[in-house]
């Protein structure tokens, strides 16, 4: 089994646990968006006071600084008992299989690489990779590490820099994602952290950039768990010009769908109190209606708890995508489950979204003045699943990358409608 970029942090309990087989998906439908009073403290934010990015500034996912996005993929090969990171660089023709770096488990043993791993953490203009794992060899401890980008990208034998942990404890608790949570233009890192006195709950620690090359942040803060209990999964908005990034912290799970708590950013960092969203372990941020405010979509990722009596989800969660717009209204779509990836695939200035995958269809939703509109099924290889989005050819709009296959794992690049190219991940 191969889990590229985003892997399940905790599977359902019990021996031989597998997600519940999906039901045959119903045709996608959309319910009318319902109005709600705008609540600025709860809505995904726009941050007018965030420093503007200069024209031509490099992207957070541009590791080699050539102006194009690069793709980072985690590949697991259980039969070979190997895991590695694959970095595929962009080019004028898109992702270039000839410019690919493989960081094998002998150099770094990655584990459950999350979304939100790319950011310019030291402010040198080159995107870096935030990875959870350990350098090759069993004597090292698992934890968050930074691979530093540069003009030649990241070397296959590069030794990553460990991120200093805010509290001594079980480093298995330290999940980490990168964003700009205080809106100052420098990338930050948020992680789950055990309390200082060994209590069972989890704190949210935020390390604020820019980071020194020894991994030390400029400052740090620690606040209580937004969920009121332990957590380990997080999702984060993509770092980009003109906005700070919101953080979504999920309640603990045993394979089932749980709610995320949306924390808006501010000058001091993430809000201390969050807004509880509909259950769904898949999430993607963007400006879907083009109004300048950040929106977030949360959906059913298809995973289920296998304990008797807990194998199903409520109709309001099962195969459901809920969109929370910055102005306070919501929209709901039905018909599939899986991973959600957003990007401006058609270049109209509004973000679009792909949702689904695996044994279920991938549905595309197109940004519009009234919000996301259903666009139907994406014609792609059977079993493929959304992986990431980026401007891999540097033409100004995003391409959607899909993962396909297991033993013969391949990357399919699309424009949200049709396949542009297919290439191997290794």
N, C-alpha and C positions, 0 to 999 in steps of 0.2 A: 504494500500500500504506500502511496506517495502523497505526502501532505505538503504542497507547495505554499510558501509564504504564510498561510494561516492554518494552524492545526488546532484540533480540539485540545484544550488544556486538561480537561477531566472527562473521561468517558463514563457511561452509566456503570453502576456497581454490579458486582457479581461476576463469576468466571465466564469467559467466552462472551463478553458483552458486545453487542452490535446494535447500531441504531435500528429502530423499528422500520420494517420495509414500508416504503411509501405507498400510499393509495394512488390510484390513477388520477392525475391532476385534472381538475375541472378547467374549462376555458377561463382565461383571465377576464375579470370584470373589474370595474372601478365603481366605488360608491361615491356619491357627490361629496366634495369636501365640505366639512361642517365648520361653521364659524364659531370662534371662541374669543372671549375678550383678550386682547393682547396683554401678555404679562412679560415685560422685558427681562425680568430676572430669570425667567424659565426658558425663554426662546433661544435657539442657537444664535450667537451674536454676530453683529458686525461691529468692528472696533475702529471707529473713525480716527482715533488718536494713534493707531498703530503706524509706525513710520512707513511711508510709501517705499516700495521697491523701485530702484532706478530702472529705466528701460534697458532691456538686455541683461538684467541680472540673472544669475544662474538659478536653476531650479533645485529644490531640496533633493530631488531624485536624480540629479545629474552628478554622478560620481567622478567623472573625469573632466568635467568643466568644458565640454565641447558645445554646450547649449541644447543638448538633447537628453531626454530621459533615458535612464538605464533600468534594467529589470533585475531584481534580486529574487531568487527562488530557492527555497529549501527543498531538497529531494531526499526522501528516505528509501533505502533499499533493504528491507528486512531480510531478504534471502542472502544478501551479502553481508548483513549486519553492518551497514555503512550509512552514514548521513553526510551530506555535504551541502555547501552553498554554491549556487551557480549564479554568476553575474554576467548578464548579456548586455552589451553596450549598444546604444543607438547609433544610427548613421543616417545619411541623407536618404537611404533606401529603407529605413526602419531598423528593427533589431537585426544585428549582424552576427550570425553564428560563428564567423571567423574571429570575432572580437569577444571572446568569452573566457571568463576566469572561473576555474573550479577550485574551491577551497575545501579540501577533503577533511575527513574526520581526524586524520593524523595531525593536521595543523590546528583545526578547531572542530570540536564536536558540538554541532548546533542542536538545540532542543526546543521544539515548539515555537518556531519563529513567528511572532505576531505581526499584524499589520502595524503601521506607524513605526517602521524601523528606519526610515530614511530621513535625514535632516543634516544640515550643516552645523554640527555641534560646536566646532571651534571657530566658526565665522571666517574661514579662509576662502570661501567661495566655491568649495568643492563639497558635494554631498557625502555624508558618512553613513555607515550602516550600524544600527544598534541591534546587536544579536544576543540572545540568551543561550548560554552553553558554557563550555570550558575548553581551554587549549588542549590539544591532543595529549593523552595520558591520563590515567585514572587518579593520579595524585592531586590534580587540581579540583577545585570546587566549582559547582555550577553557579552561574550568576550572569548579570548583564555585562557585555563587553562592547567596545567601540572599535570598528574597523575604519581607519581614516582614509578618506578619498584624496585624490591628488591628480596631477596632470596625466599620469599613466594609469589611473584607476587604483585598484587594490591588488597587490601582488598575491599570487596563489599561496605563498609561504608567509604572508604577513602575520605577525603576532598581534592579536588585538589587545587593547588596553582595558583592563577591568575597571568598571565604574565603582568608586568607593561607596560602600553601603552605609546608609544613615544610622542603622542600628545593628549591633551584632546579634545574630540569631540564625534561624534556619533559612539559608539562602534560597531554598526551594520555593519560598514564598515570594521572592522578588521577581514579579513580572514587570516589564518595563515597556513604555511607549514614548515616542518623541513628539513634541508639539511646541507651540509658542503660547504658553498659558497665561503670561502676563502682558502680552502684546507689545513687547519692547523690540521685536524684530530678531532676537536671539533665540535659538532653539533650546528647549528645556526637555527634561526627562521626568515622567511620572512613573512611580512604581508602587506596588503593594509592599508593605513593610510590617514586620511584627512589632508590637508595642515594646517599649524599653524594658518593661518589667515582666516580660514573658507571658502576658495574658493571651488568651486564645483568639481575641479579635485581631483585626488587621487595620493598620493605619495607612493613609495615603501620604507618601513622601514625594515631594517635588524638588528636583535639582535644577537650578536655573543656570542657563548659559549666559555667555559663552563658556565652554569647557576648556581647561588647560589640557595639554597633551598627555598629562599623567592621569586624566579622567576627572580631575577635581572641578566641581562646579563653582560658579561665582558666588552663589548662596544657596540655601536650602530651606525648606519648610516641611513640617509634618502636621497633619490634621487627622481627626478621627475618620474612620471608614464612612463613606457617604451612605452605604447600605445599612449601617448599624451593626454589621457583623463581618465575618471573613469574606474576602473577595480575592479573585485572582485574574479574572478576565477584564480587559479594558479595550475600548475602541477610541480612536481619536480622529479629529478632522485633519485633512491634509494641510501641511504648512504651505502658505502662499502669500502673495502680496496683499496688503490692505486689510488683513483680518487676523485676529488672534484665534486660537484653536480651542474649541470646546472639547470636553473629555466625557466619555460615557463609561461608567463603572458598573459592572454587572453584579447582581446578587450571586452568591455561591450556588452551584448547581451539581446535580448528580446525573447529568446527561439530558435533563429536561430543559425546556425553554424558561428562562427567568427574565426579570425586568432589569433594565439598565437605568441608572440614575444619571441624568444629564447635568453636568457641572459647567456653568458658563465661565469664561475667563474674565479676568479683571486686572487692574494694575498690581494687585498683590498676589495674583495667581488664581487658581480655580476657586469657585465659590465653595463655601463651607457646607451649604445646603443645596441639594440637587432636586431636580424634577423627575419623578418616577414615570417612566414610559411604559408602553405596552410590552408584554413579554415577547422576546425574540432575540436570539443570540447572534444574528447577523445585522450589520449596520453599515451605512455609508453616508457621508456628509457631502453637501454641495449647495450651490445656489440654483435650485431647480426652476424657480419662477423668474429669475433675473431681476429681482427687486433690490439686490445688494445685500440682503440679509442671508445668513447661513441657515440652511435647513438640514434636517437629518431624517433618514429613513431607517426603520428597524423592521426586521422580518424574521420569520421562522427559518432556522438554518437546517431543519430536518432531523436534528438529533432528538432522541427520546430516552427517557428513563425506562429501564427494563424491569423495575420492581413491580410485582403484581398490583394492579389497580392504578398504576401511574404511567402506563405505556402510551397514553394519548394526551392530546392537548385540546383545550377549549376551542370552539369554532372561531372565537375572536382572535386566536393565535395560530391555529392550524393553517398552513399554506397562506399566510396573511402577511402583507407588507403595509405598514402604517407610516405615513409621511407627516412629519411635524414641520410646519413652515414657520419662518421667523416672525411672521405677523401674528401668530397665535392659532391659525386654523390647522386642520388636519385633513388628510385624505387617506383612503384605504383601497387596496387592491387585493384580489384573491386569485389563486390558481397555481401557485408553485411554492417551492421552498428551496433554500440553498444559500449560497454566498451572494452578497451584494457588493457591487463595485460601481463607483461613479466616476464620471469624467465628461468633458465636453466633446462628444464624439463627432458632432456635425459642425462644430465651429461657430455656432450662433450666439455664443456668449452665455448660454444657460447650460447647466450641467445636466447630463443624462444619466441613466442608471441601467445596469444589467443585474438580474436577480434570478437565481435558480441553479440548475446544473445537476450533474450526476445522472441518476435515473429519472429526474424530472426535467421539464423543458426549461431553457433559459429564456426569460422574457425580457424585452427591452422596453424602457420607458423614456420618453423624450421630453426634455425640458420645454416649457411653454409659459406664456404670460400668466396663465391660470394655474400653473403647477404641472407636475408630471402627468403625461398622458400615455396610456397603454399603446405600445407599438407592435405587439405580437411576438411570435417566437423568433429567436435568432437561429438561422440556419447554420448549424455547426456540427462537428463530429459527435456521434452518439456518446454519451457519457462525459462529455467535456464540461468544465465548470469555470466560472469567472475567477480570474487570478489577480489581475491588477490593471491599472490604466495609466498611460503616460504619453507624452509627445515624443515618441521614439524616433520620428523622422524630422522633427524640428520644423514642421510646417505650420504650427500654431494651434492645431486641434489635437485632441487625445485619440489614441488608439486603445482598443480593448484587447487585452491578452487573456486567452483561455488556456487552461491545462487540459491535456487529453491523454488517456492511456495510463497504464500502470508500469508494466515491465518496459514497454516502449513509450516512455513518457515524452510528450512533445508539447510545444507551445504553439498555439494558433493565434495569430494576430488578425483582428477584424476592425472594421470601422463602425461596428454596432449593427451592421446589416449583412455584410458579406465578408468572406475570408480574404485577407490580403496576402498572407504568407503563412507557412508552417515551418518550424525549425525544431531540431532536437534541443533538449535542455542540457545535455552533456555530450 
